[in-house]
Amino acid sequence: MLQDHYHLEIACGGREGIEKIMYFGQKLDLILLDLVMPEVDGFDVLHEMKHLKLINKIPVIIISNDNSSETLHRGYVEGAMEFLERGIQKTVLLRRIQNILEIQKYYLLQHQRSQQTQEQDALVLINILSSLVEFRSSESGPHMFHLIGLTKFFLNALLEYTDRYVISRTDCNLIAIASSLHDIGKLSVPDAVLKKPEKLTCSEFEIMKQHALEGAEMLAHMPLFPQDRMICFAYKIARWHHERWDGRGYPDGLAGDAVPIAVQVVSLADAYDALRSERVYKPSFSHEKSVAMILNGECGIFNPVLFRLLREYSENLNSFFKEMLSLLSQASSSIRDLLELPDRFLEK
């Protein structure tokens, strides 16, 4: 009934259906779902879609002859948008599908408009805050912009490399923007510690370490926290960007995936840029030396997946970093350009 009107992917059971949903993700526009299937039934599929955070992004129509109030209630609670009985006429089926796709299209358009407004407001905020931090420390201003580009690059690469982590393309932009606020807590660090060219003493390092908690505290007191996703990402990044995979980071000593993957990616981008950039306490290092130092554990222990990612995309990363510096050297460049660069770059 549908093959002449839509491109179809067929699954012969719930388990295969979940595999295809995981593979195609939001490339799917609509799912027609049976309830009675061996091993993995329709409700299991809906539950897995919730776990993958796809239930609100891909509309689901349940097709079943069981229209009991209990089944209808459970289906709607689990996230189905529509119930259709078997034997439905082709004309009615096509009209129902068309209506749902139009509703979903309108919802996505409204969401994108809201997201664009949110991102635009965030970009203005980032420009202001970057100027403040740069005023305090000459090394931090450019680093904030480098981190936006590198974070977006690593996130794109991660989604291309593995399906282990579920991060939406929209969230990639929000995480990249939020990464630039990772060191906002340094605004509270005394100049004598923040700008000291020599190695910090143990007591001075303890003062410096407080910037993670101070930054998180600043963001937690913003009016839109915790409703605003970008600020929530920024809070997690500010607090945990010095945590490490082996639990030897600070301030909370989190280990493994207890550190959100978004924060792990920002930490990797932070370490790479710190090595590639000149600092008051060190010269800039080459790409090869920087990657080797990270892989050798000289910057802390990272997620093995991110280590493999760094090896796999090392050549692309070097080229991207050069293009990013060239872009930022142009007076007309914007954060929007910086966010779009990784998208274009990985398409090459």
Secondary structure in CASP SS format (residue, H / E / C, confidence):
PFRMAT SS
TARGET T0000
AUTHOR 0000-0000-0000
METHOD secondary structure of the structure
MODEL  1
M C 1.00
L C 1.00
Q C 1.00
D C 1.00
H C 1.00
Y C 1.00
H C 1.00
L C 1.00
E C 1.00
I C 1.00
A C 1.00
C C 1.00
G C 1.00
G H 1.00
R H 1.00
E H 1.00
G H 1.00
I H 1.00
E H 1.00
K H 1.00
I H 1.00
M H 1.00
Y H 1.00
F H 1.00
G H 1.00
Q H 1.00
K H 1.00
L C 1.00
D C 1.00
L C 1.00
I E 1.00
L E 1.00
L E 1.00
D C 1.00
L C 1.00
V C 1.00
M C 1.00
P C 1.00
E C 1.00
V C 1.00
D C 1.00
G H 1.00
F H 1.00
D H 1.00
V H 1.00
L H 1.00
H H 1.00
E H 1.00
M H 1.00
K H 1.00
H H 1.00
L C 1.00
K C 1.00
L C 1.00
I C 1.00
N C 1.00
K C 1.00
I C 1.00
P C 1.00
V E 1.00
I E 1.00
I E 1.00
I E 1.00
S C 1.00
N C 1.00
D C 1.00
N C 1.00
S C 1.00
S H 1.00
E H 1.00
T H 1.00
L H 1.00
H H 1.00
R H 1.00
G H 1.00
Y H 1.00
V H 1.00
E H 1.00
G C 1.00
A C 1.00
M C 1.00
E E 1.00
F E 1.00
L E 1.00
E C 1.00
R C 1.00
G C 1.00
I C 1.00
Q C 1.00
K H 1.00
T H 1.00
V H 1.00
L H 1.00
L H 1.00
R H 1.00
R H 1.00
I H 1.00
Q H 1.00
N H 1.00
I H 1.00
L H 1.00
E H 1.00
I H 1.00
Q H 1.00
K H 1.00
Y H 1.00
Y H 1.00
L H 1.00
L H 1.00
Q H 1.00
H H 1.00
Q H 1.00
R H 1.00
S H 1.00
Q H 1.00
Q H 1.00
T H 1.00
Q H 1.00
E H 1.00
Q H 1.00
D H 1.00
A H 1.00
L H 1.00
V H 1.00
L H 1.00
I H 1.00
N H 1.00
I H 1.00
L H 1.00
S H 1.00
S H 1.00
L H 1.00
V H 1.00
E H 1.00
F H 1.00
R H 1.00
S C 1.00
S C 1.00
E C 1.00
S H 1.00
G H 1.00
P H 1.00
H H 1.00
M H 1.00
F H 1.00
H H 1.00
L H 1.00
I H 1.00
G H 1.00
L H 1.00
T H 1.00
K H 1.00
F H 1.00
F H 1.00
L H 1.00
N H 1.00
A H 1.00
L H 1.00
L H 1.00
E H 1.00
Y H 1.00
T C 1.00
D C 1.00
R C 1.00
Y C 1.00
V C 1.00
I C 1.00
S C 1.00
R H 1.00
T H 1.00
D H 1.00
C H 1.00
N H 1.00
L H 1.00
I H 1.00
A H 1.00
I H 1.00
A H 1.00
S H 1.00
S C 1.00
L C 1.00
H C 1.00
D C 1.00
I H 1.00
G H 1.00
K H 1.00
L H 1.00
S H 1.00
V C 1.00
P C 1.00
D H 1.00
A H 1.00
V H 1.00
L H 1.00
K C 1.00
K C 1.00
P C 1.00
E C 1.00
K C 1.00
L C 1.00
T C 1.00
C H 1.00
S H 1.00
E H 1.00
F H 1.00
E H 1.00
I H 1.00
M H 1.00
K H 1.00
Q H 1.00
H H 1.00
A H 1.00
L H 1.00
E H 1.00
G H 1.00
A H 1.00
E H 1.00
M H 1.00
L H 1.00
A H 1.00
H C 1.00
M C 1.00
P C 1.00
L C 1.00
F C 1.00
P C 1.00
Q C 1.00
D C 1.00
R H 1.00
M H 1.00
I H 1.00
C H 1.00
F H 1.00
A H 1.00
Y H 1.00
K H 1.00
I H 1.00
A H 1.00
R H 1.00
W H 1.00
H C 1.00
H C 1.00
E C 1.00
R C 1.00
W C 1.00
D C 1.00
G C 1.00
R C 1.00
G C 1.00
Y C 1.00
P C 1.00
D C 1.00
G C 1.00
L C 1.00
A C 1.00
G H 1.00
D H 1.00
A H 1.00
V C 1.00
P C 1.00
I H 1.00
A H 1.00
V H 1.00
Q H 1.00
V H 1.00
V H 1.00
S H 1.00
L H 1.00
A H 1.00
D H 1.00
A H 1.00
Y H 1.00
D H 1.00
A H 1.00
L H 1.00
R H 1.00
S C 1.00
E C 1.00
R E 1.00
V C 1.00
Y C 1.00
K E 1.00
P C 1.00
S C 1.00
F C 1.00
S C 1.00
H H 1.00
E H 1.00
K H 1.00
S H 1.00
V H 1.00
A H 1.00
M H 1.00
I H 1.00
L H 1.00
N C 1.00
G C 1.00
E C 1.00
C C 1.00
G C 1.00
I C 1.00
F C 1.00
N C 1.00
P H 1.00
V H 1.00
L H 1.00
F H 1.00
R H 1.00
L H 1.00
L H 1.00
R H 1.00
E H 1.00
Y C 1.00
S H 1.00
E H 1.00
N H 1.00
L H 1.00
N H 1.00
S H 1.00
F H 1.00
F H 1.00
K H 1.00
E H 1.00
M H 1.00
L H 1.00
S H 1.00
L H 1.00
L H 1.00
S C 1.00
Q C 1.00
A C 1.00
S C 1.00
S C 1.00
S C 1.00
I H 1.00
R H 1.00
D H 1.00
L H 1.00
L H 1.00
E H 1.00
L H 1.00
P H 1.00
D H 1.00
R H 1.00
F H 1.00
L H 1.00
E C 1.00
K C 1.00
END
